[in-house]
Amino acid sequence: MKRLLLSALLIGAAAPFISPLLGAADFEPPIRLKAGEGAIRVESPGYAAPCWADIKGDGKMRLLVGQFRQGKIEVYEHQRGAEFAPGEWLKAEGDVAEVPGVW
């Protein structure tokens, strides 16, 4: 256990010195994803947790965007490029599914 902790500390401490040697990461410019006529947005206060998942088991990945308020998840079906079908709330047994908050 001590060896594992020491290794993690050494790697963490060396990261700032190793990163410049590996070069900076190159990212593409950001794009705004659209659903229907508007941009994909989240409810206030704006905390989101996007991810891809095949929630219907049909081999098609959908964009899931978690909403901080009430723990809801909006599901967007991908159409092409940066375009998605209008979102629908994830449902469980016919009702909008909610993930309980931590407070």
C-alpha positions as CSV (number, residue, x, y, z in Angstrom):
1,M,0.0,0.0,0.0
2,K,2.8,2.4,0.9
3,R,4.5,1.6,-2.4
4,L,1.4,2.4,-4.4
5,L,0.9,5.7,-2.5
6,L,4.5,6.7,-3.1
7,S,4.3,5.8,-6.8
8,A,1.1,8.0,-7.2
9,L,2.7,10.9,-5.4
10,L,5.9,10.7,-7.6
11,I,3.9,10.5,-10.8
12,G,1.7,13.4,-9.7
13,A,4.7,15.5,-8.8
14,A,6.5,14.8,-12.1
15,A,3.5,15.6,-14.3
16,P,4.2,19.3,-14.6
17,F,7.7,18.6,-15.8
18,I,6.8,15.8,-18.2
19,S,3.9,17.5,-19.9
20,P,6.0,20.2,-21.8
21,L,8.2,17.4,-23.1
22,L,5.2,15.6,-24.6
23,G,3.9,18.7,-26.3
24,A,0.6,20.6,-25.9
25,A,-2.6,18.8,-26.7
26,D,-4.3,20.0,-29.9
27,F,-8.0,20.4,-29.8
28,E,-10.5,21.3,-32.5
29,P,-12.3,24.6,-32.1
30,P,-15.6,24.2,-30.2
31,I,-18.9,23.8,-32.0
32,R,-22.4,24.4,-30.8
33,L,-24.5,21.2,-31.1
34,K,-28.0,21.8,-32.4
35,A,-31.2,20.0,-31.7
36,G,-34.0,20.9,-34.1
37,E,-33.9,24.7,-34.7
38,G,-31.9,25.6,-31.5
39,A,-28.7,24.8,-29.7
40,I,-28.6,22.0,-27.1
41,R,-28.8,23.8,-23.7
42,V,-29.1,22.8,-20.1
43,E,-31.4,24.2,-17.4
44,S,-30.1,26.7,-14.8
45,P,-27.8,26.4,-12.9
46,G,-26.2,24.9,-16.0
47,Y,-24.3,21.9,-14.7
48,A,-24.4,19.1,-17.3
49,A,-22.9,15.7,-17.6
50,P,-23.0,14.7,-21.3
51,C,-22.2,11.2,-22.5
52,W,-22.9,8.8,-25.4
53,A,-24.9,5.6,-24.8
54,D,-26.9,3.0,-26.7
55,I,-29.9,3.2,-24.4
56,K,-32.4,1.4,-26.7
57,G,-30.0,-1.5,-27.5
58,D,-30.4,-0.8,-31.2
59,G,-26.7,0.0,-31.9
60,K,-27.4,3.7,-32.2
61,M,-25.6,6.0,-29.8
62,R,-27.5,8.9,-28.3
63,L,-26.3,12.0,-26.6
64,L,-27.4,12.0,-22.9
65,V,-27.2,15.3,-21.1
66,G,-27.7,15.2,-17.4
67,Q,-29.5,18.2,-15.8
68,F,-28.4,19.3,-12.3
69,R,-31.9,20.5,-11.4
70,Q,-34.1,17.5,-10.4
71,G,-31.6,15.0,-11.7
72,K,-33.3,14.6,-15.1
73,I,-31.5,13.3,-18.3
74,E,-32.4,14.6,-21.7
75,V,-31.8,12.2,-24.7
76,Y,-30.9,13.5,-28.1
77,E,-30.9,11.2,-31.2
78,H,-28.0,12.0,-33.5
79,Q,-28.9,12.9,-37.1
80,R,-25.7,14.1,-38.8
81,G,-22.6,16.2,-38.1
82,A,-23.4,18.4,-35.1
83,E,-27.2,18.1,-35.5
84,F,-29.5,16.1,-33.3
85,A,-33.3,15.6,-33.1
86,P,-35.1,17.6,-30.4
87,G,-34.4,16.2,-27.0
88,E,-36.8,14.1,-24.9
89,W,-36.6,13.5,-21.2
90,L,-35.5,10.0,-20.3
91,K,-38.5,8.1,-19.0
92,A,-38.9,5.1,-16.6
93,E,-42.3,3.4,-16.4
94,G,-43.9,6.3,-18.3
95,D,-42.7,9.1,-16.0
96,V,-39.7,11.4,-16.4
97,A,-36.8,9.6,-14.7
98,E,-35.0,11.5,-11.9
99,V,-31.7,10.7,-10.3
100,P,-31.9,11.7,-6.6
101,G,-29.6,14.5,-5.6
102,V,-26.9,14.3,-3.0
103,W,-28.3,17.1,-0.8
